[in-house]
Amino acid sequence: MTGRASLAEWRRNWHLVLLTVIGITCVPTTLPVYTIGLFVAPLQADFGWSRGAIQGAILCSTGLGLAGGPFAGWLVRRIGLKRAILSGLIGMGCALALAAAIHGSLWQLYLAYALIALIGAGTSAVTWSCLIAERFSASRGLALGIALSGSGLSAVLMPRLVMLGMAWGGWRTAYLLLAGFALLVILPLCALMLPRTGKYAADETATSSSGRSGLPLAAVLRDRRFWLIGASTAAIYLAVGGIIPNLVPALGDRGLPLAQAVTIMGILGGAIIAGRILVGLMIDHVWAPLIATIILLPAAGACLLLISHAGFIAYAVAAALLGAATGMEFDMLGFLVARYFGLADFARIYGRLYMFVAAAAGTAPWAYGALYDHLHNYDIAFILSALLLAGGAAGLLALGRYPVDPTDFKAV
């Protein structure tokens, strides 16, 4: 029966999974991170800004995810999924176009990236995860895993769009090309393919004809499982968010040639996509915290492997293990929210938990860089990552069993 239900879900909603893969390429947490590096040299050449100052724009886009996540949840509840996503795409396009118009003041760059997070919040992972979680039950994990693998596609596609724009007319053209992709490609697709959905009822708490059973946000915020999920997610993101931006220089310190270090980064990227899909498939059938532990503990060992002089093959294996851990977290987060708290207030609950993601992702690169500046090596930082990954696994294991059935949601 489960197999038939799963097939029926995919027949009805496969196009929404495909749309999410495309949509995730242009969200506030992926597009700025994967493209800012290409803008560093031309902005430095035109305005004389330091590399660190330009990279600081990421803190504006990622850090303001602390507000963007809850705002996205509020938008979904207030105006519905379709309008939230469409408004977010328009906001993203406008913010990117604004970046093309900056003239010499660093605050203008920071403002543009802050607006990406704020007025582009409607197209965040919060809303896209809500879209998929609502329409899949028997195969929710796999659907989330495939849908959110669009972040890997973003890492491949968006830098190439930037390079194309720079070849045509420089960095301003590149920003306009990114804006055009959001407004002229993704926005029309969403307008055509997204289903019309009504607003979330303000007092929807137990069950409804639409199948959205679960706990309201107020009850979830008093539930220890919410804080366990948040703390575990923050620990995992601190660990991998600190390692990934520092992986290439760390491997260089170990004597690895730059070409091999870049190859290892490619392996990590491929493992992120594979991790999302494989973990998504497994958590449909096995208790999700157990799957997370099976992924996280080897990744913790990989952190220790990175501080050894093990050689290219060992480092490649370590990168693959870390990529799998990185890849699992977004779909795992959405899956856990649905299974432990239900769908009645999914968007707002996910939005609050997204604050843990934003805080960790925004501070980890800076914190690990500061550790390196103080100690002149990454050993302590990578040992810290191993402890954080193990701690994240322990926190997820402490969640306990799922509610027995969709009407069994209750705060504990």
C-alpha positions as CSV (number, residue, x, y, z in Angstrom):
1,M,0.0,0.0,0.0
2,T,2.9,2.4,0.8
3,G,4.4,1.7,-2.6
4,R,1.2,2.5,-4.3
5,A,0.7,5.7,-2.3
6,S,4.3,6.8,-3.1
7,L,3.7,6.2,-6.8
8,A,0.5,8.2,-6.7
9,E,2.2,11.1,-5.0
10,W,4.9,11.2,-7.7
11,R,2.4,11.0,-10.5
12,R,0.6,14.0,-9.1
13,N,3.5,16.1,-8.0
14,W,6.7,15.2,-9.9
15,H,6.5,18.5,-11.7
16,L,6.6,20.4,-8.4
17,V,9.8,18.5,-7.4
18,L,11.4,19.5,-10.8
19,L,10.2,23.1,-10.3
20,T,11.8,23.1,-6.8
21,V,15.1,21.8,-8.2
22,I,15.1,24.8,-10.5
23,G,13.8,27.3,-8.0
24,I,16.3,26.4,-5.3
25,T,19.1,27.6,-7.7
26,C,18.0,31.1,-7.0
27,V,17.4,31.5,-3.2
28,P,19.0,33.8,-0.7
29,T,21.1,31.0,0.9
30,T,22.6,29.6,-2.3
31,L,23.0,32.2,-5.1
32,P,25.1,34.8,-3.1
33,V,27.4,32.1,-1.7
34,Y,28.2,30.5,-5.0
35,T,28.7,33.7,-6.9
36,I,30.3,36.3,-4.7
37,G,33.8,34.9,-5.3
38,L,33.6,35.8,-9.0
39,F,32.7,39.4,-8.2
40,V,35.7,40.0,-5.9
41,A,38.3,40.8,-8.5
42,P,36.3,43.2,-10.6
43,L,34.8,45.0,-7.6
44,Q,38.3,45.3,-6.1
45,A,39.7,46.6,-9.4
46,D,36.9,49.2,-9.8
47,F,36.5,50.4,-6.2
48,G,39.6,49.4,-4.4
49,W,37.7,47.4,-1.7
50,S,39.6,44.7,0.1
51,R,38.6,41.0,-0.5
52,G,37.5,40.7,3.1
53,A,35.2,43.7,2.8
54,I,33.6,42.4,-0.4
55,Q,33.1,38.9,1.1
56,G,31.5,40.6,4.0
57,A,28.4,41.0,1.8
58,I,27.7,37.3,2.5
59,L,27.3,38.1,6.2
60,C,24.5,40.5,5.1
61,S,22.6,37.9,3.0
62,T,23.2,34.9,5.3
63,G,23.1,36.6,8.6
64,L,19.8,38.3,7.8
65,G,18.4,34.8,7.3
66,L,17.8,35.1,11.1
67,A,14.9,37.4,10.1
68,G,14.3,36.0,6.6
69,G,13.4,32.5,7.8
70,P,10.6,33.5,10.2
71,F,9.4,36.2,7.6
72,A,9.1,33.5,5.0
73,G,7.0,31.4,7.3
74,W,4.8,34.4,8.1
75,L,4.4,35.1,4.4
76,V,3.3,31.5,3.6
77,R,0.7,31.6,6.4
78,R,-0.5,35.1,5.5
79,I,-0.6,35.1,1.7
80,G,-0.1,31.4,0.7
81,L,2.8,29.5,-0.9
82,K,2.4,30.7,-4.5
83,R,2.2,34.4,-3.7
84,A,5.1,34.1,-1.2
85,I,7.4,32.4,-3.8
86,L,6.4,34.8,-6.6
87,S,7.0,37.9,-4.4
88,G,10.3,36.5,-3.3
89,L,11.5,36.0,-6.8
90,I,10.5,39.6,-7.7
91,G,12.4,40.7,-4.6
92,M,15.5,38.7,-5.5
93,G,15.5,40.1,-9.1
94,C,15.2,43.7,-7.8
95,A,18.0,43.2,-5.3
96,L,20.3,41.8,-7.9
97,A,19.5,44.6,-10.3
98,L,20.3,47.0,-7.5
99,A,23.7,45.4,-7.0
100,A,24.4,46.2,-10.7
101,A,23.8,49.9,-9.9
102,I,26.3,50.4,-7.0
103,H,28.7,53.3,-7.4
104,G,31.7,53.3,-5.1
105,S,30.2,53.0,-1.7
106,L,30.6,49.6,0.1
107,W,27.3,50.1,2.0
108,Q,25.5,49.9,-1.3
109,L,26.8,46.4,-1.9
110,Y,25.8,45.4,1.6
111,L,22.4,46.9,1.2
112,A,21.8,44.9,-2.0
113,Y,22.8,41.7,-0.4
114,A,20.7,42.4,2.7
115,L,17.7,43.0,0.4
116,I,18.4,39.6,-1.2
117,A,17.7,38.0,2.2
118,L,14.8,40.2,3.2
119,I,12.7,41.0,0.1
120,G,13.8,37.7,-1.4
121,A,12.7,35.7,1.7
122,G,9.6,34.4,0.0
123,T,11.7,32.2,-2.2
124,S,13.8,30.7,0.6
125,A,14.3,27.0,1.4
126,V,11.5,27.4,3.9
127,T,8.8,28.0,1.3
128,W,10.1,25.4,-1.2
129,S,10.3,22.8,1.6
130,C,6.8,23.5,2.6
131,L,5.6,23.0,-1.0
132,I,7.1,19.5,-1.1
133,A,6.3,18.5,2.4
134,E,2.6,19.3,1.9
135,R,2.3,17.1,-1.2
136,F,4.3,14.1,-0.2
137,S,3.8,11.8,2.7
138,A,4.8,8.2,1.8
139,S,7.9,9.4,0.0
140,R,8.5,12.7,1.6
141,G,12.1,12.2,2.4
142,L,13.0,11.2,-1.1
143,A,11.0,14.1,-2.6
144,L,12.7,16.6,-0.3
145,G,16.1,15.1,-1.1
146,I,15.7,15.4,-4.8
147,A,14.0,18.8,-4.7
148,L,16.6,20.4,-2.5
149,S,19.5,19.0,-4.5
150,G,18.9,22.1,-6.6
151,S,21.5,23.8,-4.3
152,G,24.1,21.6,-6.1
153,L,22.7,22.7,-9.5
154,S,23.1,26.3,-8.3
155,A,26.8,25.7,-7.6
156,V,27.2,24.5,-11.2
157,L,24.9,26.9,-13.0
158,M,25.1,30.3,-11.3
159,P,28.9,30.8,-11.5
160,R,28.7,30.1,-15.2
161,L,26.0,32.7,-15.6
162,V,28.2,35.2,-13.9
163,M,31.1,34.3,-16.2
164,L,28.9,34.7,-19.2
165,G,27.7,38.1,-18.0
166,M,31.2,39.3,-17.4
167,A,32.2,38.2,-20.9
168,W,29.4,40.2,-22.4
169,G,29.8,43.4,-20.4
170,G,31.5,43.2,-17.0
171,W,30.3,42.6,-13.5
172,R,27.2,44.9,-13.8
173,T,26.0,42.8,-16.7
174,A,26.6,39.7,-14.7
175,Y,24.3,41.0,-11.9
176,L,21.7,41.9,-14.4
177,L,21.9,38.4,-16.0
178,L,21.3,36.8,-12.5
179,A,18.4,39.2,-12.0
180,G,17.0,38.2,-15.5
181,F,17.3,34.5,-14.6
182,A,15.1,35.0,-11.6
183,L,12.6,37.3,-13.3
184,L,12.4,35.9,-16.8
185,V,13.0,32.2,-16.3
186,I,12.1,31.0,-12.8
187,L,9.3,33.5,-12.2
188,P,7.2,32.6,-15.3
189,L,7.7,28.9,-14.5
190,C,6.4,29.4,-11.0
191,A,3.5,31.5,-12.2
192,L,2.5,28.6,-14.5
193,M,3.3,25.5,-12.4
194,L,2.7,26.4,-8.8
195,P,-0.7,25.4,-7.5
196,R,-3.1,27.9,-6.1
197,T,-3.1,27.4,-2.3
198,G,-5.1,29.2,0.3
199,K,-3.9,30.8,3.4
200,Y,-3.1,28.8,6.5
201,A,-5.9,29.1,9.1
202,A,-4.7,31.0,12.1
203,D,-6.2,28.4,14.5
204,E,-5.4,25.3,12.6
205,T,-4.0,22.9,15.2
206,A,-5.2,19.4,15.1
207,T,-6.7,18.0,11.9
208,S,-8.3,19.4,8.8
209,S,-9.8,18.3,5.6
210,S,-6.6,19.4,3.8
211,G,-4.6,16.9,5.8
212,R,-2.6,19.5,7.7
213,S,-2.6,18.0,11.2
214,G,-0.1,19.0,13.8
215,L,0.9,21.4,16.5
216,P,0.7,25.2,16.4
217,L,3.9,27.2,16.6
218,A,3.2,28.4,20.2
219,A,3.1,24.8,21.4
220,V,6.2,23.8,19.4
221,L,8.3,26.6,20.9
222,R,7.6,25.0,24.4
223,D,8.6,21.5,23.1
224,R,12.1,20.3,24.0
225,R,12.2,18.5,20.6
226,F,12.2,21.9,18.8
227,W,15.2,23.0,20.7
228,L,17.0,19.7,20.2
229,I,16.5,19.9,16.5
230,G,17.6,23.5,16.4
231,A,20.7,22.9,18.5
232,S,21.6,19.8,16.6
233,T,21.2,21.6,13.3
234,A,23.3,24.6,14.5
235,A,26.1,22.2,15.6
236,I,26.1,20.4,12.2
237,Y,26.1,23.7,10.2
238,L,28.8,25.2,12.4
239,A,31.0,22.1,11.7
240,V,30.5,21.9,7.9
241,G,30.1,25.6,7.4
242,G,33.5,26.2,9.0
243,I,35.3,23.5,7.1
244,I,34.0,24.0,3.6
245,P,35.3,27.6,2.9
246,N,38.6,26.7,4.5
247,L,39.1,23.2,2.9
248,V,41.2,24.3,0.0
249,P,43.7,26.4,2.1
250,A,43.8,23.6,4.7
251,L,44.7,21.0,2.1
252,G,47.3,23.4,0.7
253,D,48.9,23.6,4.2
254,R,49.1,19.8,4.0
255,G,51.2,20.0,0.8
256,L,48.4,19.2,-1.7
257,P,48.7,21.0,-5.0
258,L,45.9,23.4,-5.8
259,A,44.6,21.3,-8.7
260,Q,44.1,18.3,-6.4
261,A,42.5,20.5,-3.7
262,V,40.0,21.8,-6.3
263,T,39.3,18.3,-7.4
264,I,38.5,17.3,-3.8
265,M,36.1,20.3,-3.6
266,G,34.4,18.9,-6.7
267,I,34.1,15.5,-4.9
268,L,32.5,17.3,-1.9
269,G,30.0,19.0,-4.2
270,G,29.0,15.8,-5.8
271,A,28.6,14.1,-2.4
272,I,26.3,16.9,-1.3
273,I,23.9,16.1,-4.1
274,A,24.2,12.4,-3.6
275,G,23.8,12.8,0.2
276,R,20.5,14.7,-0.2
277,I,19.0,12.1,-2.5
278,L,20.3,9.0,-0.7
279,V,19.4,10.2,2.8
280,G,16.0,11.3,1.5
281,L,15.3,7.8,0.2
282,M,16.4,6.1,3.4
283,I,14.5,8.3,5.9
284,D,11.2,7.3,4.3
285,H,11.8,3.8,5.6
286,V,14.2,4.1,8.6
287,W,14.0,6.3,11.7
288,A,15.6,9.5,10.5
289,P,17.8,10.3,13.6
290,L,19.4,6.9,13.2
291,I,20.2,7.6,9.5
292,A,21.6,11.0,10.5
293,T,23.9,9.3,13.1
294,I,25.1,6.8,10.5
295,I,26.0,9.8,8.3
296,L,27.4,12.1,10.9
297,L,29.7,9.9,12.9
298,P,31.9,8.9,9.8
299,A,31.9,12.6,8.9
300,A,33.2,13.4,12.4
301,G,36.0,10.9,11.7
302,A,36.7,12.6,8.4
303,C,37.4,15.9,10.2
304,L,40.2,14.1,12.1
305,L,41.5,12.6,8.9
306,L,41.9,16.1,7.5
307,I,44.4,17.1,10.1
308,S,46.6,14.1,9.3
309,H,49.1,13.8,6.4
310,A,47.2,11.1,4.8
311,G,47.4,12.0,1.1
312,F,45.0,12.7,-1.8
313,I,42.9,9.5,-1.6
314,A,42.2,9.8,2.1
315,Y,41.3,13.5,1.8
316,A,39.0,12.7,-1.1
317,V,37.2,10.1,1.0
318,A,37.0,12.6,3.9
319,A,35.5,15.2,1.6
320,A,32.9,12.7,0.3
321,L,31.9,11.9,3.9
322,L,31.6,15.6,4.8
323,G,29.6,16.3,1.6
324,A,27.1,13.6,2.5
325,A,26.7,15.1,6.0
326,T,26.3,18.6,4.4
327,G,23.8,17.3,1.9
328,M,21.5,15.6,4.3
329,E,20.7,18.5,6.6
330,F,18.1,20.6,4.7
331,D,15.9,17.7,3.7
332,M,16.4,16.1,7.1
333,L,15.2,19.4,8.8
334,G,12.0,19.6,6.7
335,F,11.3,15.9,7.3
336,L,11.8,16.1,11.1
337,V,9.5,19.1,11.3
338,A,6.8,17.3,9.4
339,R,7.2,14.0,11.4
340,Y,7.4,15.5,14.9
341,F,5.2,18.5,14.6
342,G,3.0,18.0,11.6
343,L,2.0,20.3,8.8
344,A,-0.5,22.6,10.5
345,D,2.1,25.3,11.1
346,F,5.0,23.8,9.1
347,A,6.2,27.0,7.4
348,R,6.4,29.0,10.6
349,I,8.1,26.2,12.5
350,Y,10.6,25.6,9.7
351,G,11.2,29.4,9.5
352,R,12.1,29.5,13.3
353,L,14.4,26.5,12.9
354,Y,16.0,28.2,9.9
355,M,17.3,30.8,12.2
356,F,19.6,28.2,13.7
357,V,20.9,27.5,10.2
358,A,21.4,31.1,9.4
359,A,23.2,31.9,12.6
360,A,25.6,28.9,12.2
361,A,26.2,29.4,8.5
362,G,26.9,33.1,9.0
363,T,29.3,32.8,11.9
364,A,31.2,29.6,11.1
365,P,33.5,30.9,8.3
366,W,34.5,33.9,10.4
367,A,35.0,31.9,13.5
368,Y,37.2,29.3,11.8
369,G,39.2,32.0,10.1
370,A,39.8,33.7,13.4
371,L,41.0,30.4,14.9
372,Y,43.4,30.0,12.1
373,D,44.7,33.6,12.5
374,H,45.3,32.9,16.2
375,L,46.8,29.4,16.0
376,H,48.2,29.4,12.4
377,N,46.7,26.0,11.7
378,Y,43.3,24.4,11.3
379,D,43.9,21.5,13.7
380,I,41.8,22.8,16.6
381,A,39.0,24.0,14.3
382,F,38.7,20.6,12.6
383,I,38.7,18.8,16.0
384,L,36.0,21.1,17.0
385,S,34.0,20.2,13.9
386,A,34.3,16.5,14.8
387,L,32.9,17.2,18.2
388,L,30.1,19.3,16.8
389,L,29.1,16.6,14.3
390,A,29.0,13.9,17.1
391,G,27.1,16.3,19.3
392,G,24.6,16.9,16.5
393,A,24.0,13.2,16.1
394,A,23.5,12.8,19.9
395,G,20.9,15.6,19.9
396,L,18.9,14.0,17.1
397,L,19.0,10.6,18.7
398,A,17.4,12.2,21.8
399,L,14.3,13.2,19.9
400,G,12.6,9.8,20.5
401,R,10.0,8.1,18.5
402,Y,7.8,9.7,15.9
403,P,4.1,10.4,16.8
404,V,2.3,7.1,16.2
405,D,-0.2,8.5,13.7
406,P,-1.0,11.9,12.1
407,T,-3.4,12.8,14.9
408,D,-1.0,11.9,17.7
409,F,1.0,15.1,17.7
410,K,1.5,16.5,21.2
411,A,4.1,18.6,22.9
412,V,6.5,16.9,25.3
